[in-house]
Amino acid sequence: MDSLITYTAETARNDMRKAQIRAHADTVQQSIIRAAVANISEITVPNLTDDEIDALRDAGYTVEAGIRGWNICWAQK
């Protein structure tokens, strides 16, 4: 019985973490869209995971460490 409860709690924590990661990625994406619409080509995000950095770079963004967080840059078209 204890192993079932432990498994369920661990699964719930993992699911919560995945949801937090998705929500953070959505927030970053919305910030990029708002900045691009305002003709801004760079934003700073205070915290990014290695997976998020890789995904942004794969999507063509420049991601560099800055003083206040990660600078995400892109070319305006």
PDB file with one MODEL, atoms N, CA, C and O in Angstrom:
MODEL        1
ATOM      1  N   MET A   1       0.827  -1.189   0.000  1.00  0.00           N
ATOM      2  CA  MET A   1       0.000   0.000   0.000  1.00  0.00           C
ATOM      3  C   MET A   1       0.876   1.260   0.000  1.00  0.00           C
ATOM      4  O   MET A   1       0.595   2.212  -0.728  1.00  0.00           O
ATOM      5  N   ASP A   2       1.941   1.263   0.820  1.00  0.00           N
ATOM      6  CA  ASP A   2       2.809   2.433   0.877  1.00  0.00           C
ATOM      7  C   ASP A   2       3.469   2.718  -0.470  1.00  0.00           C
ATOM      8  O   ASP A   2       3.644   3.876  -0.848  1.00  0.00           O
ATOM      9  N   SER A   3       3.834   1.658  -1.191  1.00  0.00           N
ATOM     10  CA  SER A   3       4.483   1.866  -2.485  1.00  0.00           C
ATOM     11  C   SER A   3       3.521   2.500  -3.481  1.00  0.00           C
ATOM     12  O   SER A   3       3.947   3.287  -4.327  1.00  0.00           O
ATOM     13  N   LEU A   4       2.241   2.176  -3.401  1.00  0.00           N
ATOM     14  CA  LEU A   4       1.254   2.792  -4.292  1.00  0.00           C
ATOM     15  C   LEU A   4       1.113   4.275  -3.978  1.00  0.00           C
ATOM     16  O   LEU A   4       1.035   5.093  -4.895  1.00  0.00           O
ATOM     17  N   ILE A   5       1.079   4.630  -2.714  1.00  0.00           N
ATOM     18  CA  ILE A   5       0.975   6.028  -2.316  1.00  0.00           C
ATOM     19  C   ILE A   5       2.228   6.787  -2.744  1.00  0.00           C
ATOM     20  O   ILE A   5       2.118   7.901  -3.256  1.00  0.00           O
ATOM     21  N   THR A   6       3.394   6.223  -2.551  1.00  0.00           N
ATOM     22  CA  THR A   6       4.648   6.858  -2.944  1.00  0.00           C
ATOM     23  C   THR A   6       4.694   7.056  -4.456  1.00  0.00           C
ATOM     24  O   THR A   6       5.084   8.120  -4.935  1.00  0.00           O
ATOM     25  N   TYR A   7       4.301   6.046  -5.193  1.00  0.00           N
ATOM     26  CA  TYR A   7       4.300   6.150  -6.646  1.00  0.00           C
ATOM     27  C   TYR A   7       3.350   7.248  -7.089  1.00  0.00           C
ATOM     28  O   TYR A   7       3.689   8.036  -7.972  1.00  0.00           O
ATOM     29  N   THR A   8       2.185   7.314  -6.501  1.00  0.00           N
ATOM     30  CA  THR A   8       1.200   8.320  -6.871  1.00  0.00           C
ATOM     31  C   THR A   8       1.713   9.723  -6.550  1.00  0.00           C
ATOM     32  O   THR A   8       1.553  10.636  -7.360  1.00  0.00           O
ATOM     33  N   ALA A   9       2.319   9.906  -5.393  1.00  0.00           N
ATOM     34  CA  ALA A   9       2.855  11.214  -5.029  1.00  0.00           C
ATOM     35  C   ALA A   9       3.996  11.614  -5.957  1.00  0.00           C
ATOM     36  O   ALA A   9       4.090  12.772  -6.365  1.00  0.00           O
ATOM     37  N   GLU A  10       4.857  10.667  -6.290  1.00  0.00           N
ATOM     38  CA  GLU A  10       5.967  10.954  -7.203  1.00  0.00           C
ATOM     39  C   GLU A  10       5.438  11.295  -8.591  1.00  0.00           C
ATOM     40  O   GLU A  10       5.931  12.222  -9.233  1.00  0.00           O
ATOM     41  N   THR A  11       4.465  10.571  -9.045  1.00  0.00           N
ATOM     42  CA  THR A  11       3.863  10.857 -10.353  1.00  0.00           C
ATOM     43  C   THR A  11       3.223  12.239 -10.351  1.00  0.00           C
ATOM     44  O   THR A  11       3.353  12.983 -11.323  1.00  0.00           O
ATOM     45  N   ALA A  12       2.545  12.583  -9.286  1.00  0.00           N
ATOM     46  CA  ALA A  12       1.904  13.897  -9.182  1.00  0.00           C
ATOM     47  C   ALA A  12       2.961  15.007  -9.218  1.00  0.00           C
ATOM     48  O   ALA A  12       2.761  16.024  -9.882  1.00  0.00           O
ATOM     49  N   ARG A  13       4.074  14.825  -8.517  1.00  0.00           N
ATOM     50  CA  ARG A  13       5.149  15.826  -8.538  1.00  0.00           C
ATOM     51  C   ARG A  13       5.724  15.970  -9.943  1.00  0.00           C
ATOM     52  O   ARG A  13       5.961  17.087 -10.404  1.00  0.00           O
ATOM     53  N   ASN A  14       5.948  14.860 -10.619  1.00  0.00           N
ATOM     54  CA  ASN A  14       6.480  14.911 -11.988  1.00  0.00           C
ATOM     55  C   ASN A  14       5.507  15.600 -12.934  1.00  0.00           C
ATOM     56  O   ASN A  14       5.911  16.407 -13.771  1.00  0.00           O
ATOM     57  N   ASP A  15       4.231  15.283 -12.798  1.00  0.00           N
ATOM     58  CA  ASP A  15       3.222  15.920 -13.649  1.00  0.00           C
ATOM     59  C   ASP A  15       3.151  17.430 -13.390  1.00  0.00           C
ATOM     60  O   ASP A  15       3.007  18.223 -14.320  1.00  0.00           O
ATOM     61  N   MET A  16       3.253  17.812 -12.119  1.00  0.00           N
ATOM     62  CA  MET A  16       3.238  19.237 -11.765  1.00  0.00           C
ATOM     63  C   MET A  16       4.448  19.939 -12.358  1.00  0.00           C
ATOM     64  O   MET A  16       4.321  21.046 -12.881  1.00  0.00           O
ATOM     65  N   ARG A  17       5.610  19.321 -12.287  1.00  0.00           N
ATOM     66  CA  ARG A  17       6.828  19.922 -12.842  1.00  0.00           C
ATOM     67  C   ARG A  17       6.713  20.080 -14.353  1.00  0.00           C
ATOM     68  O   ARG A  17       7.112  21.108 -14.900  1.00  0.00           O
ATOM     69  N   LYS A  18       6.174  19.074 -15.030  1.00  0.00           N
ATOM     70  CA  LYS A  18       5.976  19.167 -16.482  1.00  0.00           C
ATOM     71  C   LYS A  18       5.028  20.312 -16.824  1.00  0.00           C
ATOM     72  O   LYS A  18       5.252  21.041 -17.791  1.00  0.00           O
ATOM     73  N   ALA A  19       3.975  20.470 -16.034  1.00  0.00           N
ATOM     74  CA  ALA A  19       3.019  21.558 -16.265  1.00  0.00           C
ATOM     75  C   ALA A  19       3.678  22.920 -16.053  1.00  0.00           C
ATOM     76  O   ALA A  19       3.415  23.861 -16.802  1.00  0.00           O
ATOM     77  N   GLN A  20       4.530  23.025 -15.040  1.00  0.00           N
ATOM     78  CA  GLN A  20       5.246  24.276 -14.790  1.00  0.00           C
ATOM     79  C   GLN A  20       6.182  24.610 -15.946  1.00  0.00           C
ATOM     80  O   GLN A  20       6.274  25.765 -16.361  1.00  0.00           O
ATOM     81  N   ILE A  21       6.870  23.607 -16.460  1.00  0.00           N
ATOM     82  CA  ILE A  21       7.786  23.823 -17.586  1.00  0.00           C
ATOM     83  C   ILE A  21       7.011  24.295 -18.815  1.00  0.00           C
ATOM     84  O   ILE A  21       7.435  25.229 -19.497  1.00  0.00           O
ATOM     85  N   ARG A  22       5.869  23.647 -19.101  1.00  0.00           N
ATOM     86  CA  ARG A  22       5.043  24.060 -20.244  1.00  0.00           C
ATOM     87  C   ARG A  22       4.543  25.488 -20.075  1.00  0.00           C
ATOM     88  O   ARG A  22       4.565  26.268 -21.026  1.00  0.00           O
ATOM     89  N   ALA A  23       4.092  25.837 -18.874  1.00  0.00           N
ATOM     90  CA  ALA A  23       3.591  27.183 -18.611  1.00  0.00           C
ATOM     91  C   ALA A  23       4.701  28.219 -18.787  1.00  0.00           C
ATOM     92  O   ALA A  23       4.468  29.290 -19.347  1.00  0.00           O
ATOM     93  N   HIS A  24       5.900  27.901 -18.312  1.00  0.00           N
ATOM     94  CA  HIS A  24       7.023  28.822 -18.467  1.00  0.00           C
ATOM     95  C   HIS A  24       7.376  28.996 -19.934  1.00  0.00           C
ATOM     96  O   HIS A  24       7.628  30.116 -20.379  1.00  0.00           O
ATOM     97  N   ALA A  25       7.397  27.919 -20.683  1.00  0.00           N
ATOM     98  CA  ALA A  25       7.697  27.997 -22.120  1.00  0.00           C
ATOM     99  C   ALA A  25       6.644  28.843 -22.837  1.00  0.00           C
ATOM    100  O   ALA A  25       6.981  29.636 -23.716  1.00  0.00           O
ATOM    101  N   ASP A  26       5.380  28.679 -22.468  1.00  0.00           N
ATOM    102  CA  ASP A  26       4.310  29.487 -23.069  1.00  0.00           C
ATOM    103  C   ASP A  26       4.503  30.971 -22.755  1.00  0.00           C
ATOM    104  O   ASP A  26       4.290  31.822 -23.619  1.00  0.00           O
ATOM    105  N   THR A  27       4.908  31.284 -21.515  1.00  0.00           N
ATOM    106  CA  THR A  27       5.142  32.674 -21.124  1.00  0.00           C
ATOM    107  C   THR A  27       6.289  33.278 -21.922  1.00  0.00           C
ATOM    108  O   THR A  27       6.192  34.415 -22.385  1.00  0.00           O
ATOM    109  N   VAL A  28       7.366  32.533 -22.087  1.00  0.00           N
ATOM    110  CA  VAL A  28       8.505  33.018 -22.879  1.00  0.00           C
ATOM    111  C   VAL A  28       8.071  33.244 -24.321  1.00  0.00           C
ATOM    112  O   VAL A  28       8.406  34.265 -24.922  1.00  0.00           O
ATOM    113  N   GLN A  29       7.328  32.295 -24.874  1.00  0.00           N
ATOM    114  CA  GLN A  29       6.859  32.434 -26.257  1.00  0.00           C
ATOM    115  C   GLN A  29       5.971  33.666 -26.415  1.00  0.00           C
ATOM    116  O   GLN A  29       6.117  34.402 -27.391  1.00  0.00           O
ATOM    117  N   GLN A  30       5.066  33.903 -25.489  1.00  0.00           N
ATOM    118  CA  GLN A  30       4.190  35.073 -25.554  1.00  0.00           C
ATOM    119  C   GLN A  30       4.995  36.365 -25.438  1.00  0.00           C
ATOM    120  O   GLN A  30       4.674  37.349 -26.104  1.00  0.00           O
ATOM    121  N   SER A  31       6.028  36.378 -24.612  1.00  0.00           N
ATOM    122  CA  SER A  31       6.882  37.554 -24.469  1.00  0.00           C
ATOM    123  C   SER A  31       7.619  37.847 -25.771  1.00  0.00           C
ATOM    124  O   SER A  31       7.751  39.007 -26.163  1.00  0.00           O
ATOM    125  N   ILE A  32       8.096  36.813 -26.434  1.00  0.00           N
ATOM    126  CA  ILE A  32       8.783  36.993 -27.717  1.00  0.00           C
ATOM    127  C   ILE A  32       7.813  37.560 -28.754  1.00  0.00           C
ATOM    128  O   ILE A  32       8.166  38.474 -29.499  1.00  0.00           O
ATOM    129  N   ILE A  33       6.616  37.031 -28.803  1.00  0.00           N
ATOM    130  CA  ILE A  33       5.622  37.512 -29.772  1.00  0.00           C
ATOM    131  C   ILE A  33       5.286  38.978 -29.511  1.00  0.00           C
ATOM    132  O   ILE A  33       5.256  39.778 -30.445  1.00  0.00           O
ATOM    133  N   ARG A  34       5.033  39.340 -28.249  1.00  0.00           N
ATOM    134  CA  ARG A  34       4.709  40.734 -27.921  1.00  0.00           C
ATOM    135  C   ARG A  34       5.862  41.664 -28.276  1.00  0.00           C
ATOM    136  O   ARG A  34       5.635  42.758 -28.794  1.00  0.00           O
ATOM    137  N   ALA A  35       7.091  41.246 -28.006  1.00  0.00           N
ATOM    138  CA  ALA A  35       8.251  42.072 -28.323  1.00  0.00           C
ATOM    139  C   ALA A  35       8.398  42.237 -29.833  1.00  0.00           C
ATOM    140  O   ALA A  35       8.668  43.336 -30.316  1.00  0.00           O
ATOM    141  N   ALA A  36       8.222  41.162 -30.568  1.00  0.00           N
ATOM    142  CA  ALA A  36       8.351  41.240 -32.036  1.00  0.00           C
ATOM    143  C   ALA A  36       7.295  42.167 -32.629  1.00  0.00           C
ATOM    144  O   ALA A  36       7.588  42.936 -33.545  1.00  0.00           O
ATOM    145  N   VAL A  37       6.070  42.098 -32.112  1.00  0.00           N
ATOM    146  CA  VAL A  37       5.002  42.981 -32.592  1.00  0.00           C
ATOM    147  C   VAL A  37       5.363  44.442 -32.314  1.00  0.00           C
ATOM    148  O   VAL A  37       5.030  45.327 -33.102  1.00  0.00           O
ATOM    149  N   ALA A  38       6.038  44.690 -31.201  1.00  0.00           N
ATOM    150  CA  ALA A  38       6.446  46.051 -30.835  1.00  0.00           C
ATOM    151  C   ALA A  38       7.773  46.446 -31.495  1.00  0.00           C
ATOM    152  O   ALA A  38       8.352  47.478 -31.156  1.00  0.00           O
ATOM    153  N   ASN A  39       8.253  45.625 -32.435  1.00  0.00           N
ATOM    154  CA  ASN A  39       9.489  45.881 -33.168  1.00  0.00           C
ATOM    155  C   ASN A  39      10.719  45.884 -32.247  1.00  0.00           C
ATOM    156  O   ASN A  39      11.661  46.648 -32.451  1.00  0.00           O
ATOM    157  N   ILE A  40      10.687  45.027 -31.250  1.00  0.00           N
ATOM    158  CA  ILE A  40      11.819  44.834 -30.338  1.00  0.00           C
ATOM    159  C   ILE A  40      12.445  43.491 -30.694  1.00  0.00           C
ATOM    160  O   ILE A  40      11.726  42.515 -30.907  1.00  0.00           O
ATOM    161  N   SER A  41      13.759  43.427 -30.761  1.00  0.00           N
ATOM    162  CA  SER A  41      14.410  42.199 -31.215  1.00  0.00           C
ATOM    163  C   SER A  41      15.200  41.473 -30.122  1.00  0.00           C
ATOM    164  O   SER A  41      16.035  40.619 -30.416  1.00  0.00           O
ATOM    165  N   GLU A  42      14.927  41.823 -28.849  1.00  0.00           N
ATOM    166  CA  GLU A  42      15.623  41.136 -27.762  1.00  0.00           C
ATOM    167  C   GLU A  42      14.804  41.252 -26.481  1.00  0.00           C
ATOM    168  O   GLU A  42      14.233  42.303 -26.189  1.00  0.00           O
ATOM    169  N   ILE A  43      14.755  40.169 -25.728  1.00  0.00           N
ATOM    170  CA  ILE A  43      14.162  40.189 -24.398  1.00  0.00           C
ATOM    171  C   ILE A  43      15.131  39.499 -23.437  1.00  0.00           C
ATOM    172  O   ILE A  43      16.019  38.761 -23.863  1.00  0.00           O
ATOM    173  N   THR A  44      14.953  39.744 -22.154  1.00  0.00           N
ATOM    174  CA  THR A  44      15.744  39.074 -21.124  1.00  0.00           C
ATOM    175  C   THR A  44      14.808  38.249 -20.256  1.00  0.00           C
ATOM    176  O   THR A  44      13.796  38.750 -19.767  1.00  0.00           O
ATOM    177  N   VAL A  45      15.151  36.993 -20.070  1.00  0.00           N
ATOM    178  CA  VAL A  45      14.370  36.071 -19.255  1.00  0.00           C
ATOM    179  C   VAL A  45      15.252  35.644 -18.086  1.00  0.00           C
ATOM    180  O   VAL A  45      16.385  35.212 -18.296  1.00  0.00           O
ATOM    181  N   PRO A  46      14.739  35.759 -16.839  1.00  0.00           N
ATOM    182  CA  PRO A  46      15.602  35.489 -15.692  1.00  0.00           C
ATOM    183  C   PRO A  46      16.067  34.048 -15.542  1.00  0.00           C
ATOM    184  O   PRO A  46      17.161  33.812 -15.029  1.00  0.00           O
ATOM    185  N   ASN A  47      15.281  33.096 -15.967  1.00  0.00           N
ATOM    186  CA  ASN A  47      15.703  31.699 -15.786  1.00  0.00           C
ATOM    187  C   ASN A  47      15.205  30.845 -16.946  1.00  0.00           C
ATOM    188  O   ASN A  47      14.035  30.899 -17.323  1.00  0.00           O
ATOM    189  N   LEU A  48      16.102  30.071 -17.492  1.00  0.00           N
ATOM    190  CA  LEU A  48      15.775  29.119 -18.549  1.00  0.00           C
ATOM    191  C   LEU A  48      16.466  27.802 -18.225  1.00  0.00           C
ATOM    192  O   LEU A  48      17.580  27.782 -17.700  1.00  0.00           O
ATOM    193  N   THR A  49      15.800  26.722 -18.541  1.00  0.00           N
ATOM    194  CA  THR A  49      16.430  25.411 -18.375  1.00  0.00           C
ATOM    195  C   THR A  49      17.314  25.135 -19.591  1.00  0.00           C
ATOM    196  O   THR A  49      17.196  25.804 -20.618  1.00  0.00           O
ATOM    197  N   ASP A  50      18.183  24.162 -19.470  1.00  0.00           N
ATOM    198  CA  ASP A  50      19.035  23.777 -20.597  1.00  0.00           C
ATOM    199  C   ASP A  50      18.188  23.343 -21.792  1.00  0.00           C
ATOM    200  O   ASP A  50      18.526  23.647 -22.936  1.00  0.00           O
ATOM    201  N   ASP A  51      17.089  22.634 -21.530  1.00  0.00           N
ATOM    202  CA  ASP A  51      16.210  22.200 -22.617  1.00  0.00           C
ATOM    203  C   ASP A  51      15.561  23.384 -23.319  1.00  0.00           C
ATOM    204  O   ASP A  51      15.429  23.382 -24.543  1.00  0.00           O
ATOM    205  N   GLU A  52      15.157  24.391 -22.559  1.00  0.00           N
ATOM    206  CA  GLU A  52      14.558  25.585 -23.163  1.00  0.00           C
ATOM    207  C   GLU A  52      15.575  26.343 -23.999  1.00  0.00           C
ATOM    208  O   GLU A  52      15.257  26.823 -25.087  1.00  0.00           O
ATOM    209  N   ILE A  53      16.795  26.451 -23.494  1.00  0.00           N
ATOM    210  CA  ILE A  53      17.855  27.129 -24.246  1.00  0.00           C
ATOM    211  C   ILE A  53      18.112  26.395 -25.559  1.00  0.00           C
ATOM    212  O   ILE A  53      18.209  27.024 -26.613  1.00  0.00           O
ATOM    213  N   ASP A  54      18.222  25.088 -25.501  1.00  0.00           N
ATOM    214  CA  ASP A  54      18.441  24.293 -26.719  1.00  0.00           C
ATOM    215  C   ASP A  54      17.287  24.456 -27.694  1.00  0.00           C
ATOM    216  O   ASP A  54      17.510  24.601 -28.896  1.00  0.00           O
ATOM    217  N   ALA A  55      16.057  24.435 -27.195  1.00  0.00           N
ATOM    218  CA  ALA A  55      14.888  24.568 -28.068  1.00  0.00           C
ATOM    219  C   ALA A  55      14.860  25.944 -28.739  1.00  0.00           C
ATOM    220  O   ALA A  55      14.545  26.047 -29.925  1.00  0.00           O
ATOM    221  N   LEU A  56      15.186  26.997 -27.989  1.00  0.00           N
ATOM    222  CA  LEU A  56      15.223  28.337 -28.573  1.00  0.00           C
ATOM    223  C   LEU A  56      16.308  28.436 -29.643  1.00  0.00           C
ATOM    224  O   LEU A  56      16.087  29.005 -30.712  1.00  0.00           O
ATOM    225  N   ARG A  57      17.462  27.888 -29.351  1.00  0.00           N
ATOM    226  CA  ARG A  57      18.552  27.916 -30.341  1.00  0.00           C
ATOM    227  C   ARG A  57      18.184  27.109 -31.576  1.00  0.00           C
ATOM    228  O   ARG A  57      18.478  27.523 -32.698  1.00  0.00           O
ATOM    229  N   ASP A  58      17.543  25.960 -31.380  1.00  0.00           N
ATOM    230  CA  ASP A  58      17.098  25.146 -32.521  1.00  0.00           C
ATOM    231  C   ASP A  58      16.073  25.897 -33.369  1.00  0.00           C
ATOM    232  O   ASP A  58      15.987  25.682 -34.578  1.00  0.00           O
ATOM    233  N   ALA A  59      15.298  26.774 -32.736  1.00  0.00           N
ATOM    234  CA  ALA A  59      14.277  27.552 -33.452  1.00  0.00           C
ATOM    235  C   ALA A  59      14.862  28.789 -34.127  1.00  0.00           C
ATOM    236  O   ALA A  59      14.136  29.540 -34.778  1.00  0.00           O
ATOM    237  N   GLY A  60      16.180  29.008 -33.975  1.00  0.00           N
ATOM    238  CA  GLY A  60      16.825  30.110 -34.677  1.00  0.00           C
ATOM    239  C   GLY A  60      17.083  31.345 -33.838  1.00  0.00           C
ATOM    240  O   GLY A  60      17.538  32.360 -34.367  1.00  0.00           O
ATOM    241  N   TYR A  61      16.804  31.287 -32.538  1.00  0.00           N
ATOM    242  CA  TYR A  61      17.065  32.423 -31.669  1.00  0.00           C
ATOM    243  C   TYR A  61      18.503  32.377 -31.167  1.00  0.00           C
ATOM    244  O   TYR A  61      19.097  31.305 -31.056  1.00  0.00           O
ATOM    245  N   THR A  62      19.053  33.545 -30.868  1.00  0.00           N
ATOM    246  CA  THR A  62      20.352  33.634 -30.210  1.00  0.00           C
ATOM    247  C   THR A  62      20.081  33.750 -28.722  1.00  0.00           C
ATOM    248  O   THR A  62      19.318  34.619 -28.299  1.00  0.00           O
ATOM    249  N   VAL A  63      20.690  32.894 -27.928  1.00  0.00           N
ATOM    250  CA  VAL A  63      20.498  32.911 -26.477  1.00  0.00           C
ATOM    251  C   VAL A  63      21.864  33.077 -25.826  1.00  0.00           C
ATOM    252  O   VAL A  63      22.763  32.257 -26.013  1.00  0.00           O
ATOM    253  N   GLU A  64      22.004  34.164 -25.052  1.00  0.00           N
ATOM    254  CA  GLU A  64      23.274  34.454 -24.394  1.00  0.00           C
ATOM    255  C   GLU A  64      23.025  34.782 -22.930  1.00  0.00           C
ATOM    256  O   GLU A  64      21.995  35.362 -22.586  1.00  0.00           O
ATOM    257  N   ALA A  65      23.962  34.412 -22.074  1.00  0.00           N
ATOM    258  CA  ALA A  65      23.872  34.756 -20.657  1.00  0.00           C
ATOM    259  C   ALA A  65      24.108  36.250 -20.501  1.00  0.00           C
ATOM    260  O   ALA A  65      25.031  36.813 -21.089  1.00  0.00           O
ATOM    261  N   GLY A  66      23.263  36.879 -19.703  1.00  0.00           N
ATOM    262  CA  GLY A  66      23.405  38.307 -19.432  1.00  0.00           C
ATOM    263  C   GLY A  66      23.482  38.563 -17.941  1.00  0.00           C
ATOM    264  O   GLY A  66      23.494  37.625 -17.144  1.00  0.00           O
ATOM    265  N   ILE A  67      23.534  39.821 -17.565  1.00  0.00           N
ATOM    266  CA  ILE A  67      23.653  40.188 -16.155  1.00  0.00           C
ATOM    267  C   ILE A  67      22.388  39.828 -15.381  1.00  0.00           C
ATOM    268  O   ILE A  67      22.471  39.350 -14.250  1.00  0.00           O
ATOM    269  N   ARG A  68      21.222  40.051 -15.978  1.00  0.00           N
ATOM    270  CA  ARG A  68      19.952  39.821 -15.287  1.00  0.00           C
ATOM    271  C   ARG A  68      19.241  38.546 -15.719  1.00  0.00           C
ATOM    272  O   ARG A  68      18.102  38.307 -15.319  1.00  0.00           O
ATOM    273  N   GLY A  69      19.888  37.741 -16.515  1.00  0.00           N
ATOM    274  CA  GLY A  69      19.254  36.512 -16.978  1.00  0.00           C
ATOM    275  C   GLY A  69      19.755  36.135 -18.354  1.00  0.00           C
ATOM    276  O   GLY A  69      20.891  36.433 -18.723  1.00  0.00           O
ATOM    277  N   TRP A  70      18.900  35.481 -19.102  1.00  0.00           N
ATOM    278  CA  TRP A  70      19.244  35.043 -20.454  1.00  0.00           C
ATOM    279  C   TRP A  70      18.690  36.024 -21.467  1.00  0.00           C
ATOM    280  O   TRP A  70      17.497  36.328 -21.449  1.00  0.00           O
ATOM    281  N   ASN A  71      19.548  36.527 -22.358  1.00  0.00           N
ATOM    282  CA  ASN A  71      19.120  37.413 -23.435  1.00  0.00           C
ATOM    283  C   ASN A  71      18.741  36.560 -24.634  1.00  0.00           C
ATOM    284  O   ASN A  71      19.537  35.751 -25.109  1.00  0.00           O
ATOM    285  N   ILE A  72      17.528  36.745 -25.115  1.00  0.00           N
ATOM    286  CA  ILE A  72      17.041  36.043 -26.290  1.00  0.00           C
ATOM    287  C   ILE A  72      16.914  37.081 -27.398  1.00  0.00           C
ATOM    288  O   ILE A  72      16.183  38.061 -27.256  1.00  0.00           O
ATOM    289  N   CYS A  73      17.626  36.864 -28.499  1.00  0.00           N
ATOM    290  CA  CYS A  73      17.652  37.810 -29.618  1.00  0.00           C
ATOM    291  C   CYS A  73      17.177  37.128 -30.891  1.00  0.00           C
ATOM    292  O   CYS A  73      17.291  35.910 -31.028  1.00  0.00           O
ATOM    293  N   TRP A  74      16.642  37.918 -31.829  1.00  0.00           N
ATOM    294  CA  TRP A  74      16.229  37.385 -33.116  1.00  0.00           C
ATOM    295  C   TRP A  74      16.294  38.516 -34.143  1.00  0.00           C
ATOM    296  O   TRP A  74      16.298  39.696 -33.790  1.00  0.00           O
ATOM    297  N   ALA A  75      16.342  38.143 -35.378  1.00  0.00           N
ATOM    298  CA  ALA A  75      16.368  39.108 -36.471  1.00  0.00           C
ATOM    299  C   ALA A  75      14.943  39.478 -36.845  1.00  0.00           C
ATOM    300  O   ALA A  75      14.099  38.601 -37.033  1.00  0.00           O
ATOM    301  N   GLN A  76      14.672  40.769 -36.954  1.00  0.00           N
ATOM    302  CA  GLN A  76      13.353  41.212 -37.379  1.00  0.00           C
ATOM    303  C   GLN A  76      13.235  41.053 -38.896  1.00  0.00           C
ATOM    304  O   GLN A  76      14.175  41.338 -39.638  1.00  0.00           O
ATOM    305  N   LYS A  77      12.091  40.603 -39.330  1.00  0.00           N
ATOM    306  CA  LYS A  77      11.879  40.446 -40.774  1.00  0.00           C
ATOM    307  C   LYS A  77      10.849  41.420 -41.265  1.00  0.00           C
ATOM    308  O   LYS A  77      10.535  41.439 -42.455  1.00  0.00           O
TER     309      LYS A  77
ENDMDL
END
